[in-house]
């Protein structure tokens, strides 16, 4: 569920951020790793 919330938060920032998150999910990173990424990675 934590990952779904992260997806919603990123999707509300920008479509680019959401697409980037999907790429990260393909690498099967867990939600803790996603949360530890710098915000710059989603810009």
PQR file of N, CA, C, O and H, with PARSE charges and radii, in Angstrom:
ATOM      1  N   UNK A   1       0.839  -1.206   0.000 -0.4000 1.5000
ATOM      2  CA  UNK A   1       0.000   0.000   0.000 -0.0000 2.0000
ATOM      3  C   UNK A   1       0.872   1.253   0.000  0.5500 1.7000
ATOM      4  O   UNK A   1       0.522   2.267  -0.604 -0.5500 1.4000
ATOM      5  N   UNK A   2       2.003   1.170   0.679 -0.4000 1.5000
ATOM      6  CA  UNK A   2       2.891   2.326   0.731 -0.0000 2.0000
ATOM      7  C   UNK A   2       3.333   2.754  -0.654  0.5500 1.7000
ATOM      8  O   UNK A   2       3.443   3.945  -0.945 -0.5500 1.4000
ATOM      9  H   UNK A   2       2.287   0.347   1.170  0.4000 1.0000
ATOM     10  N   UNK A   3       3.587   1.767  -1.508 -0.4000 1.5000
ATOM     11  CA  UNK A   3       4.024   2.095  -2.866 -0.0000 2.0000
ATOM     12  C   UNK A   3       2.909   2.770  -3.638  0.5500 1.7000
ATOM     13  O   UNK A   3       3.165   3.697  -4.406 -0.5500 1.4000
ATOM     14  H   UNK A   3       3.498   0.799  -1.271  0.4000 1.0000
ATOM     15  N   UNK A   4       1.674   2.322  -3.450 -0.4000 1.5000
ATOM     16  CA  UNK A   4       0.557   2.942  -4.165 -0.0000 2.0000
ATOM     17  C   UNK A   4       0.420   4.406  -3.767  0.5500 1.7000
ATOM     18  O   UNK A   4       0.132   5.259  -4.606 -0.5500 1.4000
ATOM     19  H   UNK A   4       1.465   1.569  -2.827  0.4000 1.0000
ATOM     20  N   UNK A   5       0.629   4.696  -2.473 -0.4000 1.5000
ATOM     21  CA  UNK A   5       0.544   6.081  -2.016 -0.0000 2.0000
ATOM     22  C   UNK A   5       1.652   6.906  -2.656  0.5500 1.7000
ATOM     23  O   UNK A   5       1.434   8.057  -3.035 -0.5500 1.4000
ATOM     24  H   UNK A   5       0.863   4.003  -1.791  0.4000 1.0000
ATOM     25  N   UNK A   6       2.837   6.321  -2.775 -0.4000 1.5000
ATOM     26  CA  UNK A   6       3.952   7.022  -3.411 -0.0000 2.0000
ATOM     27  C   UNK A   6       3.626   7.314  -4.866  0.5500 1.7000
ATOM     28  O   UNK A   6       3.929   8.398  -5.366 -0.5500 1.4000
ATOM     29  H   UNK A   6       3.014   5.386  -2.467  0.4000 1.0000
ATOM     30  N   UNK A   7       3.012   6.359  -5.547 -0.4000 1.5000
ATOM     31  CA  UNK A   7       2.630   6.554  -6.946 -0.0000 2.0000
ATOM     32  C   UNK A   7       1.667   7.722  -7.064  0.5500 1.7000
ATOM     33  O   UNK A   7       1.816   8.563  -7.950 -0.5500 1.4000
ATOM     34  H   UNK A   7       2.766   5.479  -5.141  0.4000 1.0000
ATOM     35  N   UNK A   8       0.686   7.782  -6.185 -0.4000 1.5000
ATOM     36  CA  UNK A   8      -0.299   8.861  -6.233 -0.0000 2.0000
ATOM     37  C   UNK A   8       0.366  10.210  -5.989  0.5500 1.7000
ATOM     38  O   UNK A   8       0.046  11.193  -6.657 -0.5500 1.4000
ATOM     39  H   UNK A   8       0.564   7.099  -5.464  0.4000 1.0000
ATOM     40  N   UNK A   9       1.289  10.258  -5.035 -0.4000 1.5000
ATOM     41  CA  UNK A   9       1.980  11.513  -4.735 -0.0000 2.0000
ATOM     42  C   UNK A   9       2.798  11.981  -5.932  0.5500 1.7000
ATOM     43  O   UNK A   9       2.773  13.160  -6.284 -0.5500 1.4000
ATOM     44  H   UNK A   9       1.549   9.460  -4.492  0.4000 1.0000
ATOM     45  N   UNK A  10       3.518  11.059  -6.551 -0.4000 1.5000
ATOM     46  CA  UNK A  10       4.345  11.430  -7.697 -0.0000 2.0000
ATOM     47  C   UNK A  10       3.478  11.799  -8.895  0.5500 1.7000
ATOM     48  O   UNK A  10       3.804  12.721  -9.642 -0.5500 1.4000
ATOM     49  H   UNK A  10       3.538  10.101  -6.265  0.4000 1.0000
ATOM     50  N   UNK A  11       2.386  11.084  -9.074 -0.4000 1.5000
ATOM     51  CA  UNK A  11       1.506  11.360 -10.214 -0.0000 2.0000
ATOM     52  C   UNK A  11       0.925  12.766 -10.099  0.5500 1.7000
ATOM     53  O   UNK A  11       0.649  13.414 -11.108 -0.5500 1.4000
ATOM     54  H   UNK A  11       2.122  10.335  -8.467  0.4000 1.0000
ATOM     55  N   UNK A  12       0.739  13.239  -8.854 -0.4000 1.5000
ATOM     56  CA  UNK A  12       0.196  14.578  -8.656 -0.0000 2.0000
ATOM     57  C   UNK A  12       1.253  15.649  -8.902  0.5500 1.7000
ATOM     58  O   UNK A  12       0.919  16.818  -9.094 -0.5500 1.4000
ATOM     59  H   UNK A  12       0.964  12.712  -8.033  0.4000 1.0000
ATOM     60  N   UNK A  13       2.530  15.258  -8.896 -0.4000 1.5000
ATOM     61  CA  UNK A  13       3.610  16.219  -9.139 -0.0000 2.0000
ATOM     62  C   UNK A  13       3.725  16.485 -10.637  0.5500 1.7000
ATOM     63  O   UNK A  13       3.670  17.633 -11.077 -0.5500 1.4000
ATOM     64  H   UNK A  13       2.802  14.309  -8.740  0.4000 1.0000
ATOM     65  N   UNK A  14       3.885  15.428 -11.410 -0.4000 1.5000
ATOM     66  CA  UNK A  14       3.998  15.577 -12.859 -0.0000 2.0000
ATOM     67  C   UNK A  14       3.953  14.214 -13.531  0.5500 1.7000
ATOM     68  O   UNK A  14       4.338  13.211 -12.931 -0.5500 1.4000
ATOM     69  H   UNK A  14       3.930  14.495 -11.053  0.4000 1.0000
ATOM     70  N   UNK A  15       3.484  14.172 -14.778 -0.4000 1.5000
ATOM     71  CA  UNK A  15       3.473  12.905 -15.510 -0.0000 2.0000
ATOM     72  C   UNK A  15       4.881  12.330 -15.647  0.5500 1.7000
ATOM     73  O   UNK A  15       5.067  11.113 -15.632 -0.5500 1.4000
ATOM     74  H   UNK A  15       3.171  14.986 -15.266  0.4000 1.0000
ATOM     75  N   UNK A  16       5.875  13.217 -15.781 -0.4000 1.5000
ATOM     76  CA  UNK A  16       7.253  12.747 -15.917 -0.0000 2.0000
ATOM     77  C   UNK A  16       7.679  11.982 -14.685  0.5500 1.7000
ATOM     78  O   UNK A  16       8.322  10.937 -14.789 -0.5500 1.4000
ATOM     79  H   UNK A  16       5.725  14.206 -15.793  0.4000 1.0000
ATOM     80  N   UNK A  17       7.325  12.494 -13.519 -0.4000 1.5000
ATOM     81  CA  UNK A  17       7.685  11.819 -12.271 -0.0000 2.0000
ATOM     82  C   UNK A  17       7.018  10.452 -12.209  0.5500 1.7000
ATOM     83  O   UNK A  17       7.628   9.471 -11.785 -0.5500 1.4000
ATOM     84  H   UNK A  17       6.803  13.343 -13.434  0.4000 1.0000
ATOM     85  N   UNK A  18       5.756  10.397 -12.635 -0.4000 1.5000
ATOM     86  CA  UNK A  18       5.036   9.128 -12.605 -0.0000 2.0000
ATOM     87  C   UNK A  18       5.691   8.120 -13.544  0.5500 1.7000
ATOM     88  O   UNK A  18       5.849   6.950 -13.193 -0.5500 1.4000
ATOM     89  H   UNK A  18       5.260  11.194 -12.979  0.4000 1.0000
ATOM     90  N   UNK A  19       6.071   8.574 -14.736 -0.4000 1.5000
ATOM     91  CA  UNK A  19       6.727   7.676 -15.691 -0.0000 2.0000
ATOM     92  C   UNK A  19       8.054   7.187 -15.142  0.5500 1.7000
ATOM     93  O   UNK A  19       8.421   6.027 -15.326 -0.5500 1.4000
ATOM     94  H   UNK A  19       5.943   9.524 -15.021  0.4000 1.0000
ATOM     95  N   UNK A  20       8.777   8.078 -14.463 -0.4000 1.5000
ATOM     96  CA  UNK A  20      10.067   7.690 -13.901 -0.0000 2.0000
ATOM     97  C   UNK A  20       9.859   6.638 -12.818  0.5500 1.7000
ATOM     98  O   UNK A  20      10.639   5.692 -12.706 -0.5500 1.4000
ATOM     99  H   UNK A  20       8.479   9.020 -14.313  0.4000 1.0000
ATOM    100  N   UNK A  21       8.815   6.801 -12.031 -0.4000 1.5000
ATOM    101  CA  UNK A  21       8.538   5.821 -10.976 -0.0000 2.0000
ATOM    102  C   UNK A  21       8.246   4.456 -11.596  0.5500 1.7000
ATOM    103  O   UNK A  21       8.687   3.430 -11.078 -0.5500 1.4000
ATOM    104  H   UNK A  21       8.181   7.569 -12.122  0.4000 1.0000
ATOM    105  N   UNK A  22       7.509   4.443 -12.694 -0.4000 1.5000
ATOM    106  CA  UNK A  22       7.214   3.162 -13.346 -0.0000 2.0000
ATOM    107  C   UNK A  22       8.507   2.500 -13.806  0.5500 1.7000
ATOM    108  O   UNK A  22       8.649   1.280 -13.719 -0.5500 1.4000
ATOM    109  H   UNK A  22       7.151   5.277 -13.115  0.4000 1.0000
ATOM    110  N   UNK A  23       9.453   3.306 -14.296 -0.4000 1.5000
ATOM    111  CA  UNK A  23      10.743   2.737 -14.701 -0.0000 2.0000
ATOM    112  C   UNK A  23      11.446   2.131 -13.497  0.5500 1.7000
ATOM    113  O   UNK A  23      12.038   1.056 -13.599 -0.5500 1.4000
ATOM    114  H   UNK A  23       9.337   4.296 -14.367  0.4000 1.0000
ATOM    115  N   UNK A  24      11.387   2.813 -12.353 -0.4000 1.5000
ATOM    116  CA  UNK A  24      12.025   2.298 -11.144 -0.0000 2.0000
ATOM    117  C   UNK A  24      11.347   1.008 -10.703  0.5500 1.7000
ATOM    118  O   UNK A  24      12.012   0.083 -10.235 -0.5500 1.4000
ATOM    119  H   UNK A  24      10.906   3.686 -12.270  0.4000 1.0000
ATOM    120  N   UNK A  25      10.037   0.944 -10.848 -0.4000 1.5000
ATOM    121  CA  UNK A  25       9.311  -0.254 -10.431 -0.0000 2.0000
ATOM    122  C   UNK A  25       9.735  -1.449 -11.281  0.5500 1.7000
ATOM    123  O   UNK A  25       9.734  -2.585 -10.807 -0.5500 1.4000
ATOM    124  H   UNK A  25       9.497   1.695 -11.227  0.4000 1.0000
ATOM    125  N   UNK A  26      10.096  -1.193 -12.530 -0.4000 1.5000
ATOM    126  CA  UNK A  26      10.549  -2.291 -13.387 -0.0000 2.0000
ATOM    127  C   UNK A  26      11.831  -2.896 -12.831  0.5500 1.7000
ATOM    128  O   UNK A  26      12.128  -4.067 -13.067 -0.5500 1.4000
ATOM    129  H   UNK A  26      10.097  -0.270 -12.915  0.4000 1.0000
ATOM    130  N   UNK A  27      12.579  -2.099 -12.100 -0.4000 1.5000
ATOM    131  CA  UNK A  27      13.807  -2.600 -11.477 -0.0000 2.0000
ATOM    132  C   UNK A  27      13.502  -3.272 -10.148  0.5500 1.7000
ATOM    133  O   UNK A  27      14.402  -3.770  -9.471 -0.5500 1.4000
ATOM    134  H   UNK A  27      12.337  -1.147 -11.909  0.4000 1.0000
ATOM    135  N   UNK A  28      12.221  -3.280  -9.778 -0.4000 1.5000
ATOM    136  CA  UNK A  28      11.756  -3.956  -8.570 -0.0000 2.0000
ATOM    137  C   UNK A  28      12.388  -3.394  -7.296  0.5500 1.7000
ATOM    138  O   UNK A  28      12.740  -4.138  -6.380 -0.5500 1.4000
ATOM    139  H   UNK A  28      11.490  -2.876 -10.327  0.4000 1.0000
ATOM    140  N   UNK A  29      12.524  -2.072  -7.257 -0.4000 1.5000
ATOM    141  CA  UNK A  29      12.995  -1.437  -6.029 -0.0000 2.0000
ATOM    142  C   UNK A  29      11.846  -1.422  -5.033  0.5500 1.7000
ATOM    143  O   UNK A  29      10.686  -1.271  -5.417 -0.5500 1.4000
ATOM    144  H   UNK A  29      12.238  -1.468  -8.001  0.4000 1.0000
ATOM    145  N   UNK A  30      12.163  -1.577  -3.777 -0.4000 1.5000
ATOM    146  CA  UNK A  30      11.088  -1.536  -2.792 -0.0000 2.0000
ATOM    147  C   UNK A  30      10.786  -0.090  -2.413  0.5500 1.7000
ATOM    148  O   UNK A  30      11.539   0.817  -2.768 -0.5500 1.4000
ATOM    149  H   UNK A  30      13.105  -1.701  -3.465  0.4000 1.0000
ATOM    150  N   UNK A  31       9.694   0.126  -1.699 -0.4000 1.5000
ATOM    151  CA  UNK A  31       9.244   1.481  -1.398 -0.0000 2.0000
ATOM    152  C   UNK A  31      10.268   2.249  -0.572  0.5500 1.7000
ATOM    153  O   UNK A  31      10.378   3.466  -0.715 -0.5500 1.4000
ATOM    154  H   UNK A  31       9.082  -0.611  -1.411  0.4000 1.0000
ATOM    155  N   UNK A  32      11.013   1.574   0.279 -0.4000 1.5000
ATOM    156  CA  UNK A  32      12.020   2.273   1.075 -0.0000 2.0000
ATOM    157  C   UNK A  32      13.106   2.856   0.185  0.5500 1.7000
ATOM    158  O   UNK A  32      13.572   3.971   0.424 -0.5500 1.4000
ATOM    159  H   UNK A  32      10.924   0.585   0.395  0.4000 1.0000
ATOM    160  N   UNK A  33      13.509   2.122  -0.830 -0.4000 1.5000
ATOM    161  CA  UNK A  33      14.524   2.631  -1.749 -0.0000 2.0000
ATOM    162  C   UNK A  33      13.972   3.812  -2.545  0.5500 1.7000
ATOM    163  O   UNK A  33      14.690   4.781  -2.793 -0.5500 1.4000
ATOM    164  H   UNK A  33      13.131   1.217  -1.024  0.4000 1.0000
ATOM    165  N   UNK A  34      12.715   3.738  -2.941 -0.4000 1.5000
ATOM    166  CA  UNK A  34      12.116   4.838  -3.687 -0.0000 2.0000
ATOM    167  C   UNK A  34      12.060   6.096  -2.828  0.5500 1.7000
ATOM    168  O   UNK A  34      12.364   7.193  -3.298 -0.5500 1.4000
ATOM    169  H   UNK A  34      12.132   2.951  -2.739  0.4000 1.0000
ATOM    170  N   UNK A  35      11.673   5.931  -1.573 -0.4000 1.5000
ATOM    171  CA  UNK A  35      11.542   7.085  -0.690 -0.0000 2.0000
ATOM    172  C   UNK A  35      12.895   7.724  -0.397  0.5500 1.7000
ATOM    173  O   UNK A  35      12.966   8.916  -0.097 -0.5500 1.4000
ATOM    174  H   UNK A  35      11.426   5.040  -1.191  0.4000 1.0000
ATOM    175  N   UNK A  36      13.967   6.940  -0.483 -0.4000 1.5000
ATOM    176  CA  UNK A  36      15.291   7.463  -0.161 -0.0000 2.0000
ATOM    177  C   UNK A  36      15.916   8.215  -1.338  0.5500 1.7000
ATOM    178  O   UNK A  36      16.945   8.871  -1.176 -0.5500 1.4000
ATOM    179  H   UNK A  36      13.909   5.971  -0.726  0.4000 1.0000
ATOM    180  N   UNK A  37      15.300   8.124  -2.521 -0.4000 1.5000
ATOM    181  CA  UNK A  37      15.844   8.825  -3.673 -0.0000 2.0000
ATOM    182  C   UNK A  37      15.653  10.331  -3.512  0.5500 1.7000
ATOM    183  O   UNK A  37      14.643  10.771  -2.962 -0.5500 1.4000
ATOM    184  H   UNK A  37      14.464   7.592  -2.652  0.4000 1.0000
ATOM    185  N   UNK A  38      16.609  11.118  -3.986 -0.4000 1.5000
ATOM    186  CA  UNK A  38      16.476  12.580  -3.904 -0.0000 2.0000
ATOM    187  C   UNK A  38      15.344  13.067  -4.805  0.5500 1.7000
ATOM    188  O   UNK A  38      15.050  12.454  -5.831 -0.5500 1.4000
ATOM    189  H   UNK A  38      17.429  10.761  -4.433  0.4000 1.0000
ATOM    190  N   UNK A  39      14.718  14.163  -4.416 -0.4000 1.5000
ATOM    191  CA  UNK A  39      13.609  14.692  -5.211 -0.0000 2.0000
ATOM    192  C   UNK A  39      14.074  15.053  -6.619  0.5500 1.7000
ATOM    193  O   UNK A  39      13.284  15.014  -7.563 -0.5500 1.4000
ATOM    194  H   UNK A  39      14.957  14.661  -3.582  0.4000 1.0000
ATOM    195  N   UNK A  40      15.339  15.402  -6.763 -0.4000 1.5000
ATOM    196  CA  UNK A  40      15.866  15.787  -8.070 -0.0000 2.0000
ATOM    197  C   UNK A  40      15.698  14.669  -9.092  0.5500 1.7000
ATOM    198  O   UNK A  40      15.615  14.928 -10.293 -0.5500 1.4000
ATOM    199  H   UNK A  40      15.980  15.435  -5.996  0.4000 1.0000
ATOM    200  N   UNK A  41      15.646  13.428  -8.616 -0.4000 1.5000
ATOM    201  CA  UNK A  41      15.515  12.300  -9.526 -0.0000 2.0000
ATOM    202  C   UNK A  41      14.166  12.310 -10.233  0.5500 1.7000
ATOM    203  O   UNK A  41      14.000  11.672 -11.273 -0.5500 1.4000
ATOM    204  H   UNK A  41      15.713  13.218  -7.640  0.4000 1.0000
ATOM    205  N   UNK A  42      13.205  13.033  -9.673 -0.4000 1.5000
ATOM    206  CA  UNK A  42      11.855  13.040 -10.250 -0.0000 2.0000
ATOM    207  C   UNK A  42      11.552  14.336 -10.993  0.5500 1.7000
ATOM    208  O   UNK A  42      10.407  14.586 -11.369 -0.5500 1.4000
ATOM    209  H   UNK A  42      13.339  13.552  -8.829  0.4000 1.0000
ATOM    210  N   UNK A  43      12.560  15.148 -11.202 -0.4000 1.5000
ATOM    211  CA  UNK A  43      12.331  16.413 -11.893 -0.0000 2.0000
ATOM    212  C   UNK A  43      12.832  16.349 -13.330  0.5500 1.7000
ATOM    213  O   UNK A  43      12.721  17.330 -14.067 -0.5500 1.4000
ATOM    214  H   UNK A  43      13.491  14.945 -10.896  0.4000 1.0000
TER
END
